[in-house]
Amino acid sequence: GDTLPSISQKYGITVSELVTWNGIRDIKLLYAGQKLIVRKGDPNSRTKAEVRAERSIQREQDREERMMRLCLKSDLRENTGCIDEAEDAASKIEEMVKLGLADDPATLYNRCA
């Protein structure tokens, strides 16, 4: 069967391009008959799969941030009873994520905890 490296070599593109253009999350999972984008008409436009993958990643990040905030609030309630500190910490972490200083809010929270 075909693999991403063999397909990329056949079409003169990189595995990374195949993964990005097709929104592939697990490079080990290809299905018989699966259609893949192997050329983009406009290199500056995003494919539907890229848009779906970006939305999915954004939803996961939003969910992680909400969970982190809940954990921070819960921890501070149990330890100090002070919600303002939890909200302040959550907003600082959110700002760091927006600025690109932290990719994974859950990891950042675990380091701070």
Backbone as CSV, one residue per row, in Angstrom:
resi,resn,N_x,N_y,N_z,CA_x,CA_y,CA_z,C_x,C_y,C_z
1,GLY,0.814,-1.186,0.000,0.000,0.000,0.000,0.864,1.258,0.000
2,ASP,0.220,2.344,-0.291,0.910,3.634,-0.317,1.156,4.155,1.099
3,THR,2.229,4.884,1.237,2.542,5.572,2.487,2.696,7.050,2.171
4,LEU,2.651,7.885,3.172,2.828,9.322,2.934,4.185,9.620,2.299
5,PRO,5.279,8.991,2.763,6.564,9.253,2.098,6.565,8.838,0.620
6,SER,5.960,7.680,0.311,5.958,7.245,-1.096,5.081,8.159,-1.950
7,ILE,3.966,8.616,-1.404,3.086,9.532,-2.141,3.789,10.869,-2.347
8,SER,4.445,11.374,-1.295,5.122,12.670,-1.421,6.249,12.592,-2.442
9,GLN,6.975,11.483,-2.452,8.064,11.312,-3.415,7.510,11.235,-4.844
10,LYS,6.409,10.530,-5.005,5.792,10.368,-6.320,5.366,11.712,-6.918
11,TYR,4.862,12.623,-6.054,4.347,13.899,-6.538,5.310,15.069,-6.322
12,GLY,6.487,14.791,-5.787,7.488,15.834,-5.611,7.118,16.881,-4.576
13,ILE,6.470,16.434,-3.507,6.094,17.323,-2.407,6.603,16.714,-1.104
14,THR,6.484,17.460,-0.024,6.956,16.943,1.264,5.827,16.241,2.014
15,VAL,6.213,15.364,2.912,5.228,14.703,3.779,4.497,15.761,4.592
16,SER,5.223,16.768,5.034,4.620,17.852,5.811,3.510,18.548,5.027
17,GLU,3.741,18.782,3.742,2.700,19.404,2.918,1.479,18.501,2.814
18,LEU,1.692,17.216,2.590,0.564,16.273,2.534,-0.241,16.298,3.827
19,VAL,0.464,16.255,4.942,-0.193,16.247,6.252,-0.994,17.537,6.453
20,THR,-0.389,18.676,6.157,-1.047,19.965,6.355,-2.231,20.145,5.419
21,TRP,-2.014,19.926,4.137,-3.072,20.151,3.150,-4.284,19.267,3.383
22,ASN,-4.066,18.086,3.948,-5.147,17.118,4.117,-5.646,17.013,5.554
23,GLY,-5.095,17.814,6.453,-5.550,17.800,7.842,-5.349,16.451,8.512
24,ILE,-4.268,15.771,8.169,-4.006,14.439,8.717,-3.467,14.581,10.141
25,ARG,-4.106,13.874,11.081,-3.689,13.955,12.478,-2.777,12.803,12.873
26,ASP,-2.967,11.652,12.262,-2.131,10.494,12.571,-1.535,9.993,11.264
27,ILE,-0.241,10.216,11.084,0.394,9.902,9.801,0.459,8.403,9.524
28,LYS,0.145,7.601,10.525,0.171,6.151,10.327,-1.157,5.618,9.799
29,LEU,-2.187,6.485,9.782,-3.502,6.032,9.355,-3.862,6.559,7.972
30,LEU,-3.721,5.711,6.988,-4.218,5.985,5.643,-5.199,4.869,5.316
31,TYR,-6.251,5.209,4.613,-7.272,4.231,4.287,-7.290,3.956,2.791
32,ALA,-7.582,2.720,2.435,-7.694,2.360,1.019,-8.791,3.217,0.399
33,GLY,-8.482,3.820,-0.728,-9.458,4.655,-1.425,-9.539,6.080,-0.905
34,GLN,-8.768,6.403,0.114,-8.778,7.755,0.674,-8.227,8.731,-0.360
35,LYS,-8.941,9.834,-0.568,-8.496,10.837,-1.521,-7.645,11.869,-0.791
36,LEU,-6.511,12.198,-1.398,-5.593,13.158,-0.809,-5.325,14.293,-1.784
37,ILE,-5.148,15.482,-1.239,-4.739,16.625,-2.046,-3.228,16.521,-2.226
38,VAL,-2.776,16.497,-3.485,-1.356,16.366,-3.747,-0.784,17.595,-4.456
39,ARG,-1.662,18.508,-4.851,-1.230,19.780,-5.441,-2.243,20.842,-5.043
40,LYS,-1.731,22.025,-4.740,-2.620,23.145,-4.420,-2.582,24.122,-5.586
41,GLY,-3.773,24.574,-6.007,-3.827,25.546,-7.090,-3.195,26.867,-6.684
42,ASP,-3.626,27.393,-5.550,-3.097,28.649,-5.022,-2.349,28.336,-3.730
43,PRO,-1.031,28.456,-3.742,-0.256,28.092,-2.550,-0.591,28.938,-1.322
44,ASN,-1.195,30.106,-1.528,-1.531,30.979,-0.400,-2.902,30.691,0.200
45,SER,-3.737,29.928,-0.500,-5.057,29.619,0.044,-4.999,28.316,0.830
46,ARG,-5.904,28.213,1.808,-5.935,27.012,2.639,-6.965,26.036,2.072
47,THR,-6.679,24.754,2.198,-7.642,23.737,1.782,-8.721,23.617,2.851
48,LYS,-9.837,22.984,2.484,-10.909,22.756,3.463,-10.398,21.924,4.639
49,ALA,-9.563,20.953,4.339,-9.004,20.107,5.403,-8.125,20.917,6.345
50,GLU,-7.354,21.861,5.806,-6.521,22.723,6.657,-7.399,23.565,7.581
51,VAL,-8.472,24.127,7.030,-9.381,24.955,7.826,-10.021,24.114,8.930
52,ARG,-10.489,22.898,8.574,-11.103,22.022,9.587,-10.102,21.666,10.679
53,ALA,-8.871,21.352,10.289,-7.843,20.989,11.269,-7.534,22.162,12.191
54,GLU,-7.439,23.373,11.625,-7.165,24.560,12.443,-8.302,24.805,13.434
55,ARG,-9.533,24.647,12.978,-10.692,24.831,13.874,-10.683,23.794,14.988
56,SER,-10.358,22.559,14.632,-10.306,21.487,15.620,-9.236,21.772,16.670
57,ILE,-8.070,22.205,16.226,-6.979,22.543,17.155,-7.397,23.698,18.048
58,GLN,-8.048,24.711,17.480,-8.486,25.868,18.268,-9.509,25.441,19.323
59,ARG,-10.447,24.541,18.943,-11.434,24.057,19.919,-10.744,23.316,21.058
60,GLU,-9.741,22.489,20.734,-9.001,21.761,21.771,-8.279,22.725,22.703
61,GLN,-7.650,23.749,22.140,-6.937,24.729,22.966,-7.907,25.497,23.857
62,ASP,-9.064,25.878,23.303,-10.079,26.582,24.097,-10.566,25.706,25.242
63,ARG,-10.794,24.420,24.951,-11.260,23.486,25.985,-10.208,23.345,27.086
64,GLU,-8.938,23.237,26.692,-7.859,23.115,27.679,-7.772,24.368,28.548
65,GLU,-7.925,25.538,27.940,-7.871,26.788,28.705,-9.014,26.859,29.708
66,ARG,-10.231,26.451,29.275,-11.371,26.465,30.199,-11.134,25.522,31.367
67,MET,-10.613,24.328,31.073,-10.341,23.360,32.128,-9.274,23.888,33.087
68,MET,-8.260,24.537,32.525,-7.196,25.079,33.359,-7.756,26.149,34.298
69,ARG,-8.603,27.021,33.763,-9.202,28.064,34.601,-10.017,27.453,35.725
70,LEU,-10.795,26.424,35.387,-11.596,25.761,36.422,-10.702,25.156,37.496
71,CYS,-9.602,24.546,37.075,-8.671,23.950,38.053,-8.042,25.017,38.934
72,LEU,-7.636,26.126,38.308,-7.037,27.213,39.090,-8.030,27.765,40.105
73,LYS,-9.261,27.998,39.661,-10.279,28.528,40.569,-10.554,27.547,41.698
74,SER,-10.662,26.271,41.335,-10.934,25.241,42.328,-9.802,25.147,43.346
75,ASP,-8.549,25.143,42.863,-7.394,25.061,43.762,-7.341,26.241,44.714
76,LEU,-7.579,27.433,44.195,-7.498,28.605,45.058,-8.670,28.671,46.030
77,ARG,-9.831,28.203,45.620,-10.966,28.153,46.555,-10.629,27.245,47.728
78,GLU,-10.088,26.070,47.392,-9.763,25.099,48.443,-8.655,25.615,49.349
79,ASN,-7.660,26.285,48.763,-6.495,26.683,49.537,-6.615,28.054,50.189
80,THR,-7.274,28.990,49.522,-7.303,30.348,50.062,-8.685,30.965,50.100
81,GLY,-9.589,30.419,49.322,-10.912,31.019,49.250,-10.932,32.288,48.402
82,CYS,-9.879,32.563,47.671,-9.773,33.799,46.911,-9.886,33.535,45.414
83,ILE,-11.002,33.898,44.837,-11.249,33.671,43.414,-10.520,34.704,42.558
84,ASP,-10.342,35.922,43.063,-9.688,36.961,42.267,-8.294,36.533,41.834
85,GLU,-7.555,35.870,42.707,-6.211,35.411,42.365,-6.252,34.369,41.258
86,ALA,-7.235,33.468,41.299,-7.360,32.441,40.268,-7.672,33.064,38.921
87,GLU,-8.572,34.023,38.910,-8.928,34.687,37.656,-7.741,35.464,37.111
88,ASP,-6.965,36.095,38.002,-5.785,36.836,37.576,-4.749,35.889,36.969
89,ALA,-4.522,34.760,37.629,-3.556,33.784,37.115,-4.013,33.224,35.779
90,ALA,-5.308,32.915,35.655,-5.832,32.377,34.399,-5.696,33.388,33.280
91,SER,-5.948,34.661,33.563,-5.831,35.671,32.501,-4.368,35.873,32.095
92,LYS,-3.436,35.767,33.049,-2.011,35.875,32.700,-1.579,34.728,31.801
93,ILE,-2.021,33.522,32.132,-1.676,32.360,31.317,-2.297,32.493,29.928
94,GLU,-3.541,32.943,29.869,-4.206,33.135,28.576,-3.442,34.140,27.725
95,GLU,-2.978,35.216,28.327,-2.216,36.230,27.594,-0.898,35.646,27.079
96,MET,-0.239,34.821,27.895,1.005,34.195,27.462,0.769,33.294,26.250
97,VAL,-0.360,32.558,26.264,-0.690,31.682,25.147,-0.931,32.515,23.897
98,LYS,-1.674,33.608,24.028,-1.959,34.478,22.882,-0.686,35.071,22.301
99,LEU,0.262,35.402,23.149,1.514,35.991,22.688,2.495,34.949,22.167
100,GLY,2.128,33.685,22.280,2.998,32.630,21.786,4.105,32.253,22.756
101,LEU,3.990,32.706,24.002,5.015,32.375,24.994,4.790,30.998,25.599
102,ALA,3.592,30.467,25.412,3.278,29.130,25.900,2.355,28.470,24.885
103,ASP,2.736,27.308,24.369,1.922,26.623,23.371,0.789,25.834,24.003
104,ASP,1.025,25.291,25.156,0.073,24.381,25.764,-0.291,24.872,27.162
105,PRO,-1.490,25.469,27.326,-1.867,26.008,28.627,-1.893,24.949,29.734
106,ALA,-2.278,23.727,29.392,-2.317,22.678,30.413,-0.915,22.369,30.922
107,THR,0.044,22.321,30.035,1.432,22.074,30.439,1.936,23.218,31.297
108,LEU,1.613,24.442,30.893,2.022,25.617,31.660,1.426,25.554,33.065
109,TYR,0.162,25.205,33.169,-0.480,25.098,34.471,0.222,24.033,35.325
110,ASN,0.529,22.887,34.708,1.180,21.802,35.458,2.556,22.231,35.970
111,ARG,3.260,23.049,35.184,4.567,23.537,35.623,4.410,24.496,36.797
112,CYS,3.328,25.275,36.790,3.122,26.269,37.851,2.541,25.646,39.097
113,ALA,1.867,24.503,38.953,1.157,23.897,40.083,2.130,23.224,41.034
